[in-house]
Structures are given as C-alpha cells and as structure tokens.
C-alpha cells in the first residue's frame, strides 16, 4: 500500500495513514524502534496485523507416557505453589519438607490426570503442538498530523 493512504476504516477513531507495510512483524518493530530512537512521538504509531491466521507447529508424538510426564511437570509446579503457601505456616526447617511433599503429591496427581486425560481421547489427538497467531502483513500507521514527518523514515528502506 503506498504511503500516505488512509488506513482501513473502523480500526481506530482518528484518521491514520499507512507509512510502510512488512511481511514480518520484526521488520515493523525495527522501523518503530528507529523512529523512537530518533525522537519521533511513537505514541501516535500503530502496528496493525492484517490477514490473521493461526499456525499450529507440531512438536512431537503424544503417547500415554509423554502425557503422564507432561502432567507430572504441570502438577509439580502446582504442588510447589501449594507447598510455598503451606510453608508460611511452618516453623524452622520443616518448610523444606512441606514443599517437597507438596511437590511430590502434585507431580503424582498431575501424572495420573495427564495419563487418563490422554487415554480418554481414544487416540484422537496423538501429537503435541504449539499454536500461534500470525498476520500476512503488518502495516505501520501514524496519525494524520504526523504522517508527513513519519514518511522520512521509509525513504530508502
């Protein structure tokens, strides 16, 4: 989109102008960082992602053992939190024992729940994954009164 054109209607109340478009967020972020370093009033800048989609990256196969291990790790963190809360009420070195017991109980029950939760799926989803949101394009927009000043940052990109 050429610089100086108004942004999509309905995105924000004041009129904004697109000064640059990028395929990657990091490139839009670098432009705004450069503007900030030069003293541009960046509170008038927006980075708008257009064409959002979800991307799911498969990280590996999920089986009952891995589900139990993952559940044990999550349960251990929960047990550690409970152990910290309970250790407030203990005197002397007993707080360490309280935390270790809570951690072990949390890990055990986390493993049990992880195992049975995976078993309950009946093999419907035998993989683990990480989901993220990505945009097809990232527009750097500025308010209309700062558009002329902002355009100098896109010269010779």
Backbone as CSV, one residue per row, in Angstrom:
resi,resn,N_x,N_y,N_z,CA_x,CA_y,CA_z,C_x,C_y,C_z
1,UNK,0.855,-1.176,0.000,0.000,0.000,0.000,0.895,1.233,0.000
2,UNK,0.692,2.186,-0.899,1.538,3.372,-0.951,1.421,4.181,0.328
3,UNK,2.500,4.874,0.649,2.464,5.654,1.878,1.534,6.843,1.708
4,UNK,0.934,7.258,2.822,0.037,8.397,2.812,-1.417,8.037,2.611
5,UNK,-1.722,6.779,2.296,-3.124,6.410,2.128,-3.755,6.171,3.481
6,UNK,-5.042,6.538,3.632,-5.698,6.303,4.915,-5.790,4.815,5.219
7,UNK,-5.723,4.511,6.481,-5.817,3.142,6.966,-7.241,2.623,6.802
8,UNK,-7.405,1.331,7.013,-8.708,0.684,6.892,-9.719,1.350,7.818
9,UNK,-10.949,1.587,7.361,-11.944,2.225,8.225,-12.324,1.316,9.384
10,UNK,-12.620,1.943,10.507,-13.102,1.203,11.671,-12.002,0.683,12.576
11,UNK,-10.731,0.834,12.202,-9.652,0.316,13.028,-9.386,1.220,14.214
12,UNK,-9.515,2.502,14.042,-9.298,3.436,15.142,-10.088,4.695,14.884
13,UNK,-10.321,5.478,15.906,-11.137,6.670,15.721,-10.436,7.760,14.925
14,UNK,-9.184,8.156,15.238,-8.576,9.203,14.417,-8.127,8.629,13.071
15,UNK,-8.047,9.506,12.068,-7.599,9.052,10.760,-6.120,8.727,10.843
16,UNK,-5.735,7.592,10.301,-4.346,7.147,10.328,-3.891,6.857,8.908
17,UNK,-2.587,6.999,8.689,-2.004,6.754,7.378,-0.975,5.642,7.472
18,UNK,-1.000,4.751,6.503,-0.019,3.674,6.430,1.264,4.262,5.856
19,UNK,2.352,4.148,6.597,3.624,4.670,6.087,4.505,3.551,5.548
20,UNK,4.264,2.301,5.984,5.053,1.169,5.492,4.296,-0.122,5.775
21,UNK,4.533,-1.134,4.951,3.963,-2.467,5.150,5.090,-3.486,5.110
22,UNK,4.979,-4.491,5.971,6.021,-5.507,6.077,5.393,-6.887,6.103
23,UNK,6.159,-7.875,5.657,5.715,-9.269,5.730,5.963,-9.863,7.109
24,UNK,6.949,-9.317,7.838,7.317,-9.851,9.152,7.163,-8.774,10.212
25,UNK,6.659,-9.192,11.368,6.448,-8.264,12.477,7.747,-7.611,12.925
26,UNK,8.825,-8.380,12.952,10.095,-7.860,13.445,10.554,-6.666,12.618
27,UNK,10.255,-6.660,11.310,10.639,-5.530,10.466,9.835,-4.280,10.821
28,UNK,8.542,-4.457,11.096,7.719,-3.320,11.528,8.204,-2.805,12.876
29,UNK,8.565,-3.706,13.748,9.058,-3.336,15.072,10.370,-2.552,14.956
30,UNK,11.249,-2.978,14.050,12.521,-2.269,13.857,12.305,-0.843,13.379
31,UNK,11.330,-0.651,12.466,11.034,0.698,11.984,10.571,1.586,13.132
32,UNK,9.654,1.086,13.951,9.144,1.876,15.076,10.262,2.136,16.081
33,UNK,11.136,1.180,16.285,12.263,1.370,17.195,13.195,2.463,16.671
34,UNK,13.447,2.455,15.371,14.282,3.504,14.769,13.623,4.869,14.932
35,UNK,12.308,4.918,14.750,11.568,6.176,14.925,11.689,6.655,16.376
36,UNK,11.563,5.739,17.302,11.665,6.083,18.720,13.062,6.600,19.058
37,UNK,14.081,5.933,18.521,15.459,6.359,18.781,15.720,7.775,18.269
38,UNK,15.030,8.160,17.187,15.204,9.498,16.613,14.318,10.547,17.271
39,UNK,13.535,10.161,18.265,12.710,11.121,18.981,11.322,11.335,18.410
40,UNK,10.897,10.499,17.446,9.543,10.621,16.891,8.531,10.290,17.993
41,UNK,7.396,11.010,18.065,6.386,10.708,19.098,5.660,9.391,18.776
42,UNK,6.235,8.280,19.218,5.738,6.952,18.839,4.373,6.609,19.449
43,UNK,3.880,7.428,20.361,2.533,7.176,20.881,1.467,7.401,19.811
44,UNK,1.868,7.955,18.665,0.952,8.160,17.545,1.104,7.071,16.471
45,UNK,1.863,6.026,16.778,2.145,4.950,15.826,1.375,3.703,16.232
46,UNK,0.893,2.981,15.242,0.237,1.686,15.459,0.851,0.674,14.497
47,UNK,1.041,-0.553,14.972,1.407,-1.665,14.093,0.166,-2.535,14.006
48,UNK,-0.374,-2.655,12.797,-1.639,-3.366,12.608,-1.391,-4.601,11.752
49,UNK,-1.710,-5.761,12.316,-1.608,-7.017,11.582,-2.862,-7.219,10.751
50,UNK,-2.675,-7.545,9.493,-3.809,-7.742,8.584,-3.741,-9.156,8.018
51,UNK,-4.886,-9.798,7.881,-4.934,-11.153,7.350,-4.474,-12.170,8.381
52,UNK,-5.100,-12.162,9.559,-4.674,-13.053,10.640,-5.012,-14.508,10.347
53,UNK,-4.124,-15.380,10.793,-4.333,-16.819,10.669,-3.664,-17.511,11.842
54,UNK,-4.119,-18.692,12.173,-3.467,-19.469,13.220,-2.514,-20.459,12.559
55,UNK,-1.371,-20.640,13.189,-0.378,-21.584,12.707,-0.098,-22.542,13.855
56,UNK,-0.262,-23.822,13.590,-0.016,-24.831,14.611,1.227,-25.616,14.226
57,UNK,2.249,-25.516,15.078,3.513,-26.221,14.832,3.497,-27.509,15.648
58,UNK,3.546,-28.638,14.974,3.539,-29.939,15.644,4.919,-30.165,16.242
59,UNK,4.954,-30.444,17.548,6.229,-30.581,18.251,6.636,-32.025,18.500
60,UNK,5.725,-32.953,18.322,6.096,-34.352,18.520,4.892,-35.250,18.721
61,UNK,5.194,-36.530,18.830,4.164,-37.546,19.048,3.773,-37.552,20.521
62,UNK,2.482,-37.716,20.781,1.986,-37.795,22.155,1.540,-39.231,22.415
63,UNK,2.113,-39.821,23.463,1.661,-41.144,23.892,1.320,-41.071,25.377
64,UNK,0.907,-42.169,25.936,0.471,-42.159,27.332,1.608,-41.772,28.280
65,UNK,2.810,-42.265,28.011,3.953,-41.941,28.865,4.314,-40.461,28.809
66,UNK,4.316,-39.906,27.596,4.630,-38.483,27.458,3.530,-37.621,28.076
67,UNK,2.266,-38.059,27.953,1.161,-37.326,28.573,1.291,-37.351,30.092
68,UNK,1.681,-38.498,30.637,1.880,-38.596,32.088,3.043,-37.719,32.537
69,UNK,4.120,-37.693,31.767,5.277,-36.868,32.105,4.930,-35.380,32.052
70,UNK,4.195,-34.995,31.025,3.763,-33.600,30.904,2.839,-33.223,32.058
71,UNK,1.924,-34.115,32.407,1.031,-33.874,33.538,1.789,-33.796,34.849
72,UNK,2.829,-34.634,35.000,3.646,-34.610,36.221,4.367,-33.272,36.360
73,UNK,4.862,-32.758,35.255,5.557,-31.460,35.301,4.595,-30.344,35.700
74,UNK,3.414,-30.331,35.095,2.425,-29.303,35.444,1.975,-29.465,36.894
75,UNK,1.763,-30.700,37.313,1.354,-30.962,38.691,2.427,-30.586,39.693
76,UNK,3.698,-30.770,39.321,4.797,-30.404,40.215,4.818,-28.897,40.454
77,UNK,4.578,-28.108,39.394,4.516,-26.655,39.565,3.372,-26.256,40.487
78,UNK,2.223,-26.902,40.298,1.075,-26.602,41.158,1.385,-27.018,42.598
79,UNK,1.996,-28.194,42.759,2.378,-28.660,44.095,3.369,-27.732,44.755
80,UNK,4.299,-27.200,43.967,5.272,-26.251,44.508,4.583,-24.981,45.003
81,UNK,3.611,-24.515,44.258,2.849,-23.334,44.687,2.119,-23.608,46.003
82,UNK,1.447,-24.742,46.073,0.735,-25.105,47.305,1.743,-25.263,48.457
83,UNK,2.892,-25.877,48.174,3.923,-26.041,49.195,4.422,-24.706,49.718
84,UNK,4.582,-23.735,48.814,5.002,-22.403,49.246,3.953,-21.763,50.155
85,UNK,2.693,-21.919,49.786,1.619,-21.351,50.611,1.552,-22.028,51.977
86,UNK,1.705,-23.338,52.012,1.652,-24.065,53.291,2.889,-23.807,54.147
87,UNK,4.031,-23.575,53.491,5.266,-23.373,54.264,5.263,-22.072,55.051
88,UNK,4.348,-21.189,54.733,4.218,-19.951,55.509,3.874,-20.267,56.970
89,UNK,3.141,-21.363,57.173,2.655,-21.709,58.499,3.557,-22.701,59.233
90,UNK,4.736,-22.980,58.691,5.640,-23.920,59.363,6.779,-23.171,60.038
91,UNK,7.347,-23.803,61.025,8.463,-23.211,61.764,9.732,-24.009,61.493
92,UNK,10.846,-23.321,61.461,12.133,-23.990,61.301,12.298,-24.616,59.929
93,UNK,13.128,-25.670,59.876,13.436,-26.303,58.588,12.312,-27.200,58.039
94,UNK,11.205,-27.273,58.730,10.089,-28.104,58.258,9.483,-27.577,56.965
95,UNK,9.758,-26.327,56.617,9.187,-25.765,55.396,9.722,-26.482,54.158
96,UNK,10.969,-26.957,54.226,11.538,-27.680,53.082,10.801,-28.995,52.869
97,UNK,10.541,-29.704,53.973,9.808,-30.966,53.880,8.402,-30.716,53.355
98,UNK,7.754,-29.653,53.822,6.404,-29.303,53.368,6.399,-29.058,51.860
99,UNK,7.374,-28.322,51.367,7.434,-28.031,49.932,7.707,-29.287,49.125
100,UNK,8.630,-30.136,49.580,8.957,-31.351,48.840,7.788,-32.336,48.806
101,UNK,7.077,-32.450,49.915,5.905,-33.340,49.950,4.813,-32.817,49.017
102,UNK,4.557,-31.506,49.050,3.543,-30.916,48.167,3.943,-31.068,46.701
103,UNK,5.215,-30.904,46.409,5.705,-31.071,45.041,5.514,-32.508,44.578
104,UNK,5.846,-33.481,45.417,5.703,-34.890,45.055,4.235,-35.267,44.852
105,UNK,3.368,-34.796,45.744,1.934,-35.092,45.600,1.398,-34.457,44.320
106,UNK,1.794,-33.209,44.043,1.351,-32.537,42.814,1.833,-33.263,41.573
107,UNK,3.088,-33.702,41.565,3.629,-34.428,40.417,2.899,-35.757,40.219
108,UNK,2.628,-36.465,41.306,1.922,-37.751,41.205,0.532,-37.568,40.600
109,UNK,-0.248,-36.654,41.171,-1.617,-36.473,40.678,-1.636,-35.849,39.283
110,UNK,-0.662,-35.015,38.977,-0.557,-34.483,37.621,-0.301,-35.584,36.614
111,UNK,0.576,-36.526,36.961,0.855,-37.657,36.076,-0.389,-38.531,35.884
112,UNK,-1.107,-38.776,36.970,-2.334,-39.583,36.880,-3.352,-38.897,35.962
113,UNK,-3.592,-37.607,36.190,-4.567,-36.891,35.364,-4.107,-36.782,33.918
114,UNK,-2.809,-36.554,33.684,-2.290,-36.484,32.316,-2.464,-37.791,31.587
115,UNK,-2.151,-38.901,32.259,-2.302,-40.228,31.665,-3.751,-40.505,31.289
116,UNK,-4.661,-40.302,32.241,-6.070,-40.616,31.970,-6.724,-39.626,31.011
117,UNK,-6.268,-38.403,31.001,-6.803,-37.433,30.034,-6.438,-37.851,28.612
118,UNK,-5.202,-38.311,28.423,-4.797,-38.775,27.092,-5.521,-40.066,26.733
119,UNK,-5.674,-40.930,27.708,-6.387,-42.186,27.473,-7.829,-41.925,27.051
120,UNK,-8.440,-40.895,27.627,-9.840,-40.570,27.330,-10.037,-40.071,25.896
121,UNK,-8.984,-39.580,25.257,-9.133,-39.099,23.870,-9.259,-40.245,22.887
122,UNK,-8.889,-41.445,23.300,-9.019,-42.606,22.431,-8.161,-42.519,21.172
123,UNK,-7.009,-41.884,21.258,-6.121,-41.775,20.104,-6.538,-40.711,19.111
124,UNK,-7.481,-39.869,19.505,-7.996,-38.820,18.607,-6.938,-37.773,18.273
125,UNK,-6.074,-37.477,19.232,-5.040,-36.455,19.013,-3.742,-36.968,19.611
126,UNK,-2.984,-37.699,18.804,-1.755,-38.321,19.284,-0.517,-37.502,18.943
127,UNK,-0.633,-36.199,19.070,0.523,-35.338,18.848,0.403,-34.112,19.738
128,UNK,1.545,-33.498,20.019,1.552,-32.241,20.780,1.922,-31.122,19.814
129,UNK,1.472,-29.922,20.132,1.717,-28.811,19.222,1.690,-27.493,19.968
130,UNK,2.165,-26.451,19.279,2.152,-25.086,19.799,1.432,-24.238,18.766
131,UNK,0.433,-23.489,19.204,-0.341,-22.651,18.294,0.069,-21.195,18.425
132,UNK,0.096,-20.491,17.303,0.407,-19.072,17.328,-0.454,-18.340,16.312
133,UNK,-0.551,-17.030,16.494,-1.274,-16.160,15.574,-0.270,-15.419,14.722
134,UNK,-0.485,-15.378,13.426,0.387,-14.643,12.524,-0.465,-13.813,11.586
135,UNK,0.114,-12.740,11.100,-0.559,-11.905,10.111,0.164,-12.045,8.776
136,UNK,-0.566,-11.842,7.698,0.056,-11.883,6.382,0.841,-10.602,6.120
137,UNK,0.414,-9.518,6.746,1.056,-8.228,6.526,0.938,-7.404,7.806
138,UNK,1.973,-6.584,8.061,1.973,-5.687,9.207,2.129,-4.262,8.690
139,UNK,1.129,-3.440,8.923,1.150,-2.048,8.490,1.572,-1.166,9.653
140,UNK,2.520,-0.270,9.394,2.905,0.739,10.381,2.128,1.999,10.013
141,UNK,1.257,2.435,10.926,0.377,3.568,10.673,0.672,4.683,11.672
142,UNK,0.457,5.897,11.228,0.606,7.060,12.109,-0.611,7.947,11.951
143,UNK,-0.844,8.778,12.960,-1.965,9.710,12.876,-1.696,10.710,11.757
144,UNK,-2.768,11.276,11.218,-2.677,12.141,10.043,-1.742,13.319,10.258
145,UNK,-1.752,13.903,11.463,-0.924,15.093,11.688,0.578,14.779,11.733
146,UNK,0.947,13.513,11.881,2.361,13.126,11.925,2.798,12.359,10.681
147,UNK,1.910,12.198,9.699,2.206,11.376,8.527,3.371,11.917,7.712
148,UNK,3.424,13.217,7.499,4.494,13.797,6.684,5.855,13.595,7.353
149,UNK,5.913,13.798,8.664,7.165,13.626,9.384,7.587,12.150,9.403
150,UNK,6.620,11.238,9.520,6.917,9.809,9.590,7.386,9.260,8.249
151,UNK,6.980,9.888,7.145,7.320,9.374,5.818,8.822,9.367,5.585
152,UNK,9.566,10.219,6.259,11.009,10.271,6.049,11.711,8.994,6.546
153,UNK,11.070,8.238,7.425,11.672,7.008,7.941,11.563,5.858,6.948
154,UNK,10.720,6.003,5.938,10.543,4.930,4.966,11.347,5.191,3.699
155,UNK,12.022,6.326,3.608,12.849,6.643,2.443,14.052,5.703,2.419
156,UNK,14.277,5.031,1.302,15.447,4.181,1.123,15.482,2.950,1.992
157,UNK,14.319,2.422,2.363,14.244,1.209,3.194,14.892,0.059,2.537
